[in-house]
Amino acid sequence: MVRTFAPRLLGIAALLLGSAAALAQVAPPPAPAPAVQPGQAAPQDQQGGLVVDVVGGVSAPQTIAVPPFPTNQSVNTPAGSTEEVGQKLAGIVKNDLQNSGLFRPAQSVRAIAFGEVQQPQFEYWAGAGSQALVQGFVRANGDGSLSVGCYLYDTFSRTELTRGGWQFSPNEWRRAGHKCADLVYSKLTGEGPYFDSRIIYVSETGPKGKRIKRLAIMDQDGENHRFLTNGQSIVLTPRFAPNQQTIAYMSYINNKPAIYIYDVGSGRQRLLVQNVNISFAPRFSPDSRYVLFSMAVNGNTDIYRIPAGGGSPQRLTNSPAIDTGGSYSPDGSRIVFESDRSGTQQIYVMNADGSNPQRISFGGGRYATPVWSPRGDLIAFTKIGGGFRIGVMSPSGGGERLLTDSWHDEGPSWSPNGRVVTFYRATQGGSGKADVWQVDLTGKVENRIRTPLDGSDPAWGPLRP
């Protein structure tokens, strides 16, 4: 577990940055800047400050320098020496910020001394063309844990913008890099963080007609990958619970499509819906108490709700059409779903109890896999017609636009801050190959997330605590 100590940095600066003798040569640090809450604009300093335009910034990314994080003493740890960890942490911060499309990490940076962490050489970094500077440190603690500090500076106004610090076990060292990148990203953009999060997906291998599909989990950048199931049974559509303790997915155990709940901590799985009907397309409610799913009864498919711990399903839709793909609004008051009740596959919104269904998609073609943004302002979907594309629209159906333009893009899932969408992209031909991708809301920044094998059905989990 990562323990944050950002609010307490001032009081424990001596503990983190070295001995009293070393600190005597460094002026006491100022109080930490106030944290930026998701959705708020990043506050400017008295000389204007740095603020990144999350729309226009894609075409003119901000130059930012991230030198390797120094250490007060090179100590060997299970993650490597503290010097090596500091170098790798800086790389994670640079990659995260670059992948957002809003930042351009400086290509050539010099190493900094431990004493420079809180005393940046502003003239040098400004002269090198960097608008912002991220400096940090790594220190080994007596209990085997590691401490990491992260500082963001405006090189031209020569001010500290924000800081953060974390203590963690060596096997979780990468998270400190993601948290530092989140700190920088949120401060400079006013957007919520999303780098310290995970993605679950279906790992695939084998010929197209006989694919082995396993449940897998990884960090949002594709690292720390591990398989959760052994591939003996096909798995599809995994979805994280907001509490991050469980995963709902469909599996063909005993050759029957059914929904299972996987406990992340113990690795145990259990059947959720205890009946003989076909059930599929699960998704948790915002409070993790319920699971929406689709169930076919007597040839008719409707959307149901069931307690996450099991129980009796409650039917929410009641039409002769195929109703599936339900996703809650962030406040849990409404559900978006897909239905062919109008004759073609379209998107509808209804109240959480199933009342007042309203069609919201009216463009050409068909619509599938709708999912509500965690910010509540958009619904992502798969547009079918001349190919498969990822698109977004407002909950009322307005402002429809496509974010991707490939041959087969499908299955969107939102980042925790509602700024980026992950999906999978299949290639043309008979191979059945698919990969996990991400695209931002401008549609201009696409990143492929590399996985050990093919990947499909990605689902982005919440921000980690």
Secondary structure, 3 states (H helix, E strand, C coil): CCEECHHHCCCCHHHHHCCHHHHCCCCCCCCCCCCCCCCCCCCCCCCCCCCCCCCHHHCCCEEEECCCCCECCCCEECCEEHHHHHHHHHHHHHHHHHHCCCEEECCCCCCCCHHHCCCCCHHHHHHCCCCEEEEEEEEECCCCCEEEEEEEEECCCCEEEEEEEEEECHHHHHHHHHHHHHHHHHHHHCCCCCCCEEEEEEEEECCHHHCEEEEEEEECCCCCCEECCCCCCCEEEEEECCCCCEEEEEECHHHCCEEEEEECCCCCEEECCCCCCEEEEEEECCCCCEEEEEEEECCEEEEEEEECCCCCCEECCCCCCCEEEEEECCCCCEEEEEECCCCCCEEEEEECCCCCCEECCCCCCEEEEEEECCCCCCEEEEEECCCEEEEEECCCCCCCEECCCCCEEEEEEECCCCCEEEEEEECCCCCCCEEEEEEECCCCCEEEECCCCEEEEEEEEEECC
